[in-house]
Amino acid sequence: MLADVADITEEKGNVLIDFYTSSCVPCRALNPILDEIALEFNDLKIAKIDVTQNPEMTQMFGVMSLPTVIFMKDRKVKRVLRGLSTKETISSMIRDHM
């Protein structure tokens, strides 16, 4: 399920945030991986945040490189992955913190 970017900091439960830009090749490569993860984890909300359109969110989360994937549980950051990650790495991170 895709979460509303405006409300992402208020979401309870499990949230995966993908910080990206459309010009970032590794960010585009991550898209199909996140699509598969969305199908695998029914109780996970995924938010995609374009850093060029949401500089305040980017700064709030301290994003310095792309792609950056952040896993949050009940409004708390549990893990941050920087750079292109495999489906296995992201899935493992989610399972470890759910």
The first five atom37 places (N, CA, C, CB, O) and aatype in JSON, in Angstrom:
{
  "aatype": [12, 10, 0, 3, 19, 0, 3, 9, 16, 6, 6, 11, 7, 2, 19, 10, 9, 3, 13, 18, 16, 15, 15, 4, 19, 14, 4, 1, 0, 10, 2, 14, 9, 10, 3, 6, 9, 0, 10, 6, 13, 2, 3, 10, 11, 9, 0, 11, 9, 3, 19, 16, 5, 2, 14, 6, 12, 16, 5, 12, 13, 7, 19, 12, 15, 10, 14, 16, 19, 9, 13, 12, 11, 3, 1, 11, 19, 11, 1, 19, 10, 1, 7, 10, 15, 16, 11, 6, 16, 9, 15, 15, 12, 9, 1, 3, 8, 12],
  "atom_mask": [
    [1, 1, 1, 1, 1],
    [1, 1, 1, 1, 1],
    [1, 1, 1, 1, 1],
    [1, 1, 1, 1, 1],
    [1, 1, 1, 1, 1],
    [1, 1, 1, 1, 1],
    [1, 1, 1, 1, 1],
    [1, 1, 1, 1, 1],
    [1, 1, 1, 1, 1],
    [1, 1, 1, 1, 1],
    [1, 1, 1, 1, 1],
    [1, 1, 1, 1, 1],
    [1, 1, 1, 0, 1],
    [1, 1, 1, 1, 1],
    [1, 1, 1, 1, 1],
    [1, 1, 1, 1, 1],
    [1, 1, 1, 1, 1],
    [1, 1, 1, 1, 1],
    [1, 1, 1, 1, 1],
    [1, 1, 1, 1, 1],
    [1, 1, 1, 1, 1],
    [1, 1, 1, 1, 1],
    [1, 1, 1, 1, 1],
    [1, 1, 1, 1, 1],
    [1, 1, 1, 1, 1],
    [1, 1, 1, 1, 1],
    [1, 1, 1, 1, 1],
    [1, 1, 1, 1, 1],
    [1, 1, 1, 1, 1],
    [1, 1, 1, 1, 1],
    [1, 1, 1, 1, 1],
    [1, 1, 1, 1, 1],
    [1, 1, 1, 1, 1],
    [1, 1, 1, 1, 1],
    [1, 1, 1, 1, 1],
    [1, 1, 1, 1, 1],
    [1, 1, 1, 1, 1],
    [1, 1, 1, 1, 1],
    [1, 1, 1, 1, 1],
    [1, 1, 1, 1, 1],
    [1, 1, 1, 1, 1],
    [1, 1, 1, 1, 1],
    [1, 1, 1, 1, 1],
    [1, 1, 1, 1, 1],
    [1, 1, 1, 1, 1],
    [1, 1, 1, 1, 1],
    [1, 1, 1, 1, 1],
    [1, 1, 1, 1, 1],
    [1, 1, 1, 1, 1],
    [1, 1, 1, 1, 1],
    [1, 1, 1, 1, 1],
    [1, 1, 1, 1, 1],
    [1, 1, 1, 1, 1],
    [1, 1, 1, 1, 1],
    [1, 1, 1, 1, 1],
    [1, 1, 1, 1, 1],
    [1, 1, 1, 1, 1],
    [1, 1, 1, 1, 1],
    [1, 1, 1, 1, 1],
    [1, 1, 1, 1, 1],
    [1, 1, 1, 1, 1],
    [1, 1, 1, 0, 1],
    [1, 1, 1, 1, 1],
    [1, 1, 1, 1, 1],
    [1, 1, 1, 1, 1],
    [1, 1, 1, 1, 1],
    [1, 1, 1, 1, 1],
    [1, 1, 1, 1, 1],
    [1, 1, 1, 1, 1],
    [1, 1, 1, 1, 1],
    [1, 1, 1, 1, 1],
    [1, 1, 1, 1, 1],
    [1, 1, 1, 1, 1],
    [1, 1, 1, 1, 1],
    [1, 1, 1, 1, 1],
    [1, 1, 1, 1, 1],
    [1, 1, 1, 1, 1],
    [1, 1, 1, 1, 1],
    [1, 1, 1, 1, 1],
    [1, 1, 1, 1, 1],
    [1, 1, 1, 1, 1],
    [1, 1, 1, 1, 1],
    [1, 1, 1, 0, 1],
    [1, 1, 1, 1, 1],
    [1, 1, 1, 1, 1],
    [1, 1, 1, 1, 1],
    [1, 1, 1, 1, 1],
    [1, 1, 1, 1, 1],
    [1, 1, 1, 1, 1],
    [1, 1, 1, 1, 1],
    [1, 1, 1, 1, 1],
    [1, 1, 1, 1, 1],
    [1, 1, 1, 1, 1],
    [1, 1, 1, 1, 1],
    [1, 1, 1, 1, 1],
    [1, 1, 1, 1, 1],
    [1, 1, 1, 1, 1],
    [1, 1, 1, 1, 1]
  ],
  "atom_positions": [
    [[0.84, -1.17, 0.0], [0.0, 0.0, 0.0], [0.89, 1.24, 0.0], [-0.96, -0.01, 1.22], [1.9, 1.29, 0.71]],
    [[0.54, 2.21, -0.77], [1.29, 3.46, -0.85], [0.74, 4.44, 0.18], [1.23, 4.06, -2.28], [-0.44, 4.76, 0.18]],
    [[1.63, 4.9, 1.06], [1.22, 5.84, 2.1], [1.26, 7.27, 1.56], [2.13, 5.71, 3.36], [2.0, 7.57, 0.62]],
    [[0.47, 8.12, 2.17], [0.45, 9.54, 1.81], [1.69, 10.21, 2.37], [-0.84, 10.23, 2.33], [1.93, 10.17, 3.58]],
    [[2.47, 10.83, 1.52], [3.73, 11.45, 1.91], [3.5, 12.51, 2.99], [4.42, 12.08, 0.7], [4.31, 12.62, 3.91]],
    [[2.45, 13.26, 2.91], [2.2, 14.34, 3.86], [2.01, 13.81, 5.28], [0.97, 15.13, 3.44], [2.34, 14.49, 6.25]],
    [[1.49, 12.6, 5.42], [1.18, 12.04, 6.73], [2.18, 10.98, 7.19], [-0.19, 11.44, 6.71], [1.95, 10.32, 8.2]],
    [[3.26, 10.8, 6.48], [4.17, 9.68, 6.74], [4.76, 9.71, 8.15], [5.28, 9.68, 5.73], [4.97, 8.65, 8.73]],
    [[5.02, 10.87, 8.69], [5.6, 10.94, 10.02], [4.58, 10.63, 11.11], [6.2, 12.31, 10.26], [4.95, 10.43, 12.27]],
    [[3.3, 10.58, 10.75], [2.24, 10.28, 11.71], [1.74, 8.84, 11.6], [1.08, 11.23, 11.5], [0.89, 8.42, 12.38]],
    [[2.26, 8.08, 10.64], [1.8, 6.72, 10.41], [2.24, 5.78, 11.54], [2.31, 6.21, 9.07], [3.41, 5.75, 11.91]],
    [[1.3, 5.02, 12.07], [1.63, 3.95, 13.0], [1.81, 2.68, 12.2], [0.52, 3.78, 14.1], [1.33, 2.58, 11.06]],
    [[2.47, 1.71, 12.77], [2.69, 0.46, 12.09], [4.0, 0.48, 11.33], [0.0, 0.0, 0.0], [4.92, 1.21, 11.69]],
    [[4.08, -0.32, 10.29], [5.29, -0.52, 9.52], [5.28, 0.33, 8.26], [5.47, -1.99, 9.16], [4.36, 0.23, 7.44]],
    [[6.31, 1.18, 8.11], [6.39, 2.09, 6.97], [7.78, 2.0, 6.36], [6.05, 3.55, 7.39], [8.79, 2.06, 7.08]],
    [[7.84, 1.87, 5.06], [9.09, 1.89, 4.33], [9.09, 3.14, 3.46], [9.28, 0.58, 3.46], [8.19, 3.34, 2.65]],
    [[10.1, 3.99, 3.64], [10.18, 5.24, 2.89], [11.32, 5.14, 1.89], [10.38, 6.46, 3.84], [12.45, 4.81, 2.25]],
    [[11.01, 5.42, 0.63], [12.0, 5.41, -0.45], [12.25, 6.85, -0.87], [11.51, 4.54, -1.66], [11.37, 7.5, -1.44]],
    [[13.46, 7.35, -0.59], [13.87, 8.68, -1.05], [14.57, 8.53, -2.39], [14.79, 9.39, 0.0], [15.5, 7.73, -2.51]],
    [[14.13, 9.29, -3.4], [14.63, 9.11, -4.76], [14.54, 10.41, -5.55], [13.85, 8.01, -5.48], [13.97, 11.4, -5.08]],
    [[15.11, 10.39, -6.74], [14.84, 11.39, -7.78], [14.64, 10.62, -9.08], [16.01, 12.45, -7.9], [15.15, 9.51, -9.23]],
    [[13.91, 11.2, -10.0], [13.65, 10.52, -11.27], [14.91, 10.38, -12.12], [12.59, 11.26, -12.05], [14.97, 9.51, -12.99]],
    [[15.91, 11.22, -11.89], [17.15, 11.15, -12.68], [18.16, 10.17, -12.12], [17.78, 12.52, -12.77], [19.21, 9.95, -12.73]],
    [[17.88, 9.57, -10.98], [18.8, 8.65, -10.31], [18.6, 7.23, -10.86], [18.57, 8.67, -8.76], [17.55, 6.62, -10.65]],
    [[19.6, 6.71, -11.55], [19.49, 5.37, -12.16], [19.32, 4.29, -11.09], [20.74, 5.07, -13.01], [18.44, 3.44, -11.25]],
    [[20.11, 4.27, -10.01], [19.88, 3.25, -8.98], [18.49, 3.36, -8.35], [20.95, 3.36, -7.89], [17.9, 2.35, -7.95]],
    [[17.97, 4.58, -8.26], [16.62, 4.76, -7.72], [15.59, 4.08, -8.61], [16.29, 6.26, -7.58], [14.67, 3.43, -8.12]],
    [[15.75, 4.24, -9.9], [14.82, 3.59, -10.84], [14.95, 2.07, -10.79], [15.07, 4.08, -12.29], [13.96, 1.36, -10.94]],
    [[16.16, 1.58, -10.57], [16.38, 0.13, -10.46], [15.72, -0.43, -9.21], [17.89, -0.19, -10.46], [15.38, -1.61, -9.17]],
    [[15.54, 0.39, -8.2], [14.93, -0.05, -6.95], [13.41, -0.2, -7.07], [15.27, 0.92, -5.84], [12.81, -0.95, -6.3]],
    [[12.79, 0.51, -7.99], [11.33, 0.49, -8.14], [10.72, -0.9, -8.24], [10.94, 1.28, -9.34], [9.79, -1.2, -7.49]],
    [[11.2, -1.77, -9.15], [10.57, -3.1, -9.22], [10.79, -3.94, -7.96], [11.1, -3.85, -10.42], [9.97, -4.79, -7.62]],
    [[11.89, -3.7, -7.29], [12.16, -4.41, -6.03], [11.12, -4.01, -4.99], [13.59, -4.11, -5.52], [10.58, -4.86, -4.3]],
    [[10.85, -2.71, -4.89], [9.86, -2.23, -3.92], [8.46, -2.7, -4.29], [9.9, -0.7, -3.83], [7.64, -2.95, -3.41]],
    [[8.17, -2.82, -5.57], [6.87, -3.36, -6.0], [6.7, -4.79, -5.51], [6.74, -3.29, -7.54], [5.62, -5.16, -5.04]],
    [[7.74, -5.59, -5.63], [7.7, -6.98, -5.15], [7.54, -7.03, -3.63], [8.97, -7.75, -5.58], [6.78, -7.84, -3.11]],
    [[8.25, -6.16, -2.94], [8.17, -6.12, -1.47], [6.77, -5.73, -1.03], [9.2, -5.14, -0.9], [6.26, -6.27, -0.05]],
    [[6.14, -4.8, -1.73], [4.78, -4.38, -1.4], [3.81, -5.56, -1.48], [4.31, -3.25, -2.34], [2.87, -5.66, -0.69]],
    [[4.04, -6.45, -2.43], [3.18, -7.64, -2.57], [3.47, -8.67, -1.48], [3.37, -8.27, -3.95], [2.58, -9.4, -1.07]],
    [[4.7, -8.72, -1.03], [5.14, -9.72, -0.05], [4.69, -9.38, 1.38], [6.65, -9.85, -0.09], [4.36, -10.27, 2.16]],
    [[4.68, -8.09, 1.71], [4.35, -7.66, 3.07], [3.04, -6.87, 3.06], [5.5, -6.8, 3.67], [3.02, -5.69, 2.72]],
    [[1.97, -7.53, 3.43], [0.64, -6.91, 3.37], [0.45, -5.78, 4.37], [-0.41, -7.94, 3.6], [-0.31, -4.84, 4.1]],
    [[1.11, -5.85, 5.51], [0.91, -4.83, 6.54], [2.0, -3.77, 6.52], [0.84, -5.47, 7.91], [2.3, -3.15, 7.55]],
    [[2.6, -3.56, 5.37], [3.66, -2.56, 5.19], [3.14, -1.43, 4.3], [4.93, -3.2, 4.58], [2.59, -1.68, 3.23]],
    [[3.32, -0.22, 4.76], [3.0, 0.95, 3.93], [4.29, 1.44, 3.32], [2.29, 2.09, 4.77], [5.32, 1.49, 3.99]],
    [[4.25, 1.79, 2.05], [5.43, 2.29, 1.35], [5.15, 3.71, 0.89], [5.8, 1.37, 0.13], [4.12, 4.0, 0.29]],
    [[6.09, 4.59, 1.19], [6.0, 5.99, 0.75], [7.2, 6.28, -0.14], [5.95, 6.97, 1.97], [8.33, 5.94, 0.21]],
    [[6.95, 6.9, -1.26], [8.02, 7.3, -2.18], [8.13, 8.82, -2.11], [7.75, 6.8, -3.66], [7.16, 9.53, -2.37]],
    [[9.31, 9.3, -1.75], [9.51, 10.73, -1.58], [10.56, 11.21, -2.56], [9.92, 11.06, -0.13], [11.73, 10.83, -2.48]],
    [[10.13, 12.05, -3.49], [11.04, 12.68, -4.46], [11.75, 13.82, -3.72], [10.27, 13.21, -5.75], [11.11, 14.77, -3.28]],
    [[13.07, 13.71, -3.59], [13.82, 14.68, -2.79], [13.77, 16.09, -3.38], [15.26, 14.24, -2.65], [13.88, 17.07, -2.66]],
    [[13.59, 16.19, -4.7], [13.53, 17.52, -5.32], [12.21, 18.22, -5.01], [13.72, 17.41, -6.82], [12.15, 19.45, -5.0]],
    [[11.16, 17.46, -4.76], [9.85, 18.04, -4.46], [9.57, 18.12, -2.97], [8.77, 17.23, -5.14], [8.62, 18.79, -2.55]],
    [[10.39, 17.45, -2.16], [10.17, 17.41, -0.72], [11.47, 17.65, 0.05], [9.56, 16.07, -0.31], [11.9, 16.79, 0.81]],
    [[12.09, 18.82, -0.14], [13.37, 19.07, 0.52], [13.28, 19.09, 2.04], [13.94, 20.37, 0.04], [14.23, 18.74, 2.73]],
    [[12.12, 19.5, 2.57], [11.98, 19.54, 4.03], [11.98, 18.14, 4.63], [10.7, 20.27, 4.42], [12.59, 17.92, 5.68]],
    [[11.31, 17.19, 3.98], [11.32, 15.8, 4.45], [12.7, 15.19, 4.3], [10.29, 14.96, 3.68], [13.17, 14.45, 5.16]],
    [[13.35, 15.51, 3.2], [14.7, 15.0, 2.95], [15.64, 15.46, 4.06], [15.21, 15.47, 1.57], [16.43, 14.67, 4.58]],
    [[15.55, 16.72, 4.4], [16.4, 17.26, 5.46], [16.01, 16.69, 6.82], [16.31, 18.78, 5.48], [16.88, 16.37, 7.63]],
    [[14.73, 16.56, 7.07], [14.25, 16.05, 8.35], [14.8, 14.65, 8.64], [12.73, 16.03, 8.38], [15.13, 14.33, 9.78]],
    [[14.89, 13.82, 7.58], [15.39, 12.46, 7.75], [16.89, 12.35, 7.52], [14.67, 11.53, 6.8], [17.46, 11.26, 7.62]],
    [[17.56, 13.47, 7.22], [19.01, 13.46, 7.06], [19.5, 12.7, 5.85], [0.0, 0.0, 0.0], [20.58, 12.12, 5.89]],
    [[18.72, 12.68, 4.79], [19.08, 11.94, 3.58], [20.2, 12.69, 2.85], [17.85, 11.75, 2.65], [20.05, 13.85, 2.5]],
    [[21.32, 11.99, 2.63], [22.48, 12.59, 1.98], [22.85, 11.88, 0.68], [23.66, 12.59, 2.93], [23.6, 12.43, -0.13]],
    [[22.34, 10.66, 0.48], [22.64, 9.93, -0.75], [21.39, 9.2, -1.22], [23.81, 8.92, -0.53], [20.47, 8.95, -0.44]],
    [[21.39, 8.86, -2.51], [20.22, 8.22, -3.11], [20.61, 6.94, -3.81], [19.53, 9.17, -4.1], [21.72, 6.82, -4.34]],
    [[19.71, 5.98, -3.82], [18.47, 5.95, -3.05], [18.76, 5.71, -1.56], [17.54, 4.85, -3.58], [19.78, 5.14, -1.19]],
    [[17.85, 6.17, -0.74], [17.87, 5.88, 0.69], [16.52, 5.28, 1.05], [18.17, 7.17, 1.55], [15.47, 5.83, 0.69]],
    [[16.56, 4.16, 1.74], [15.34, 3.47, 2.18], [15.35, 3.46, 3.7], [15.25, 2.01, 1.59], [16.32, 3.03, 4.33]],
    [[14.27, 3.93, 4.28], [14.16, 3.99, 5.74], [12.97, 3.15, 6.17], [14.0, 5.46, 6.24], [11.87, 3.28, 5.64]],
    [[13.21, 2.27, 7.15], [12.13, 1.47, 7.72], [11.76, 2.06, 9.07], [12.54, -0.03, 7.86], [12.62, 2.25, 9.94]],
    [[10.47, 2.36, 9.23], [9.96, 2.91, 10.49], [8.88, 1.98, 11.05], [9.4, 4.33, 10.27], [8.1, 1.38, 10.32]],
    [[8.87, 1.89, 12.36], [7.8, 1.15, 13.04], [7.25, 2.07, 14.12], [8.33, -0.21, 13.64], [7.98, 2.55, 14.98]],
    [[5.95, 2.3, 14.08], [5.27, 3.15, 15.05], [5.99, 4.49, 15.22], [5.18, 2.44, 16.4], [6.28, 4.93, 16.33]],
    [[6.27, 5.14, 14.08], [6.86, 6.48, 14.01], [8.32, 6.56, 14.42], [6.08, 7.41, 14.86], [8.86, 7.66, 14.56]],
    [[8.98, 5.42, 14.62], [10.4, 5.43, 15.01], [11.24, 4.8, 13.92], [10.61, 4.69, 16.34], [10.92, 3.72, 13.42]],
    [[12.33, 5.47, 13.55], [13.23, 4.92, 12.55], [13.95, 3.72, 13.14], [14.26, 6.0, 12.06], [14.59, 3.82, 14.19]],
    [[13.84, 2.58, 12.47], [14.47, 1.35, 12.94], [15.73, 1.03, 12.16], [13.49, 0.2, 12.85], [16.68, 0.47, 12.71]],
    [[15.74, 1.38, 10.85], [16.9, 1.04, 10.03], [16.93, 1.91, 8.79], [16.88, -0.45, 9.63], [15.88, 2.28, 8.26]],
    [[18.14, 2.24, 8.34], [18.35, 3.05, 7.14], [19.29, 2.29, 6.21], [18.92, 4.46, 7.5], [20.35, 1.82, 6.64]],
    [[18.91, 2.19, 4.95], [19.78, 1.6, 3.92], [20.07, 2.67, 2.89], [19.11, 0.34, 3.25], [19.16, 3.32, 2.37]],
    [[21.35, 2.86, 2.6], [21.76, 3.85, 1.6], [22.33, 3.13, 0.39], [22.8, 4.84, 2.18], [23.08, 2.16, 0.52]],
    [[21.96, 3.62, -0.79], [22.42, 2.99, -2.01], [21.45, 1.91, -2.45], [0.0, 0.0, 0.0], [20.48, 1.6, -1.76]],
    [[21.73, 1.34, -3.6], [20.87, 0.3, -4.16], [21.03, -0.98, -3.35], [21.2, 0.04, -5.65], [22.14, -1.48, -3.18]],
    [[19.93, -1.5, -2.85], [19.92, -2.73, -2.05], [19.16, -3.81, -2.79], [19.31, -2.48, -0.66], [18.31, -3.52, -3.63]],
    [[19.45, -5.04, -2.46], [18.75, -6.17, -3.06], [17.4, -6.39, -2.37], [19.6, -7.45, -2.98], [17.17, -5.89, -1.27]],
    [[16.54, -7.12, -3.01], [15.26, -7.46, -2.41], [15.49, -8.24, -1.12], [14.4, -8.28, -3.4], [14.79, -8.03, -0.13]],
    [[16.46, -9.15, -1.14], [16.75, -9.97, 0.03], [17.19, -9.1, 1.21], [17.84, -11.0, -0.3], [16.76, -9.34, 2.35]],
    [[18.01, -8.11, 0.96], [18.49, -7.22, 2.03], [17.34, -6.43, 2.63], [19.56, -6.27, 1.51], [17.22, -6.33, 3.85]],
    [[16.5, -5.86, 1.78], [15.38, -5.05, 2.26], [14.36, -5.93, 2.97], [14.72, -4.3, 1.09], [13.86, -5.55, 4.04]],
    [[14.04, -7.08, 2.41], [13.08, -8.0, 3.05], [13.57, -8.45, 4.41], [12.83, -9.23, 2.15], [12.8, -8.51, 5.37]],
    [[14.84, -8.76, 4.51], [15.43, -9.19, 5.78], [15.34, -8.07, 6.82], [16.9, -9.6, 5.58], [15.0, -8.32, 7.98]],
    [[15.64, -6.85, 6.4], [15.54, -5.7, 7.3], [14.12, -5.56, 7.82], [15.98, -4.41, 6.59], [13.91, -5.32, 9.01]],
    [[13.15, -5.7, 6.94], [11.74, -5.56, 7.34], [11.36, -6.66, 8.34], [10.8, -5.62, 6.09], [10.77, -6.39, 9.38]],
    [[11.7, -7.89, 8.0], [11.36, -9.02, 8.9], [12.02, -8.85, 10.28], [11.8, -10.36, 8.27], [11.41, -9.16, 11.3]],
    [[13.26, -8.36, 10.3], [13.98, -8.18, 11.56], [13.32, -7.16, 12.49], [15.39, -7.76, 11.28], [13.47, -7.25, 13.7]],
    [[12.6, -6.21, 11.93], [12.06, -5.12, 12.74], [10.54, -5.09, 12.84], [12.53, -3.84, 12.18], [10.0, -4.22, 13.52]],
    [[9.86, -6.01, 12.19], [8.38, -6.02, 12.26], [7.93, -6.6, 13.59], [7.78, -6.83, 11.09], [6.72, -6.7, 13.84]]
  ]
}
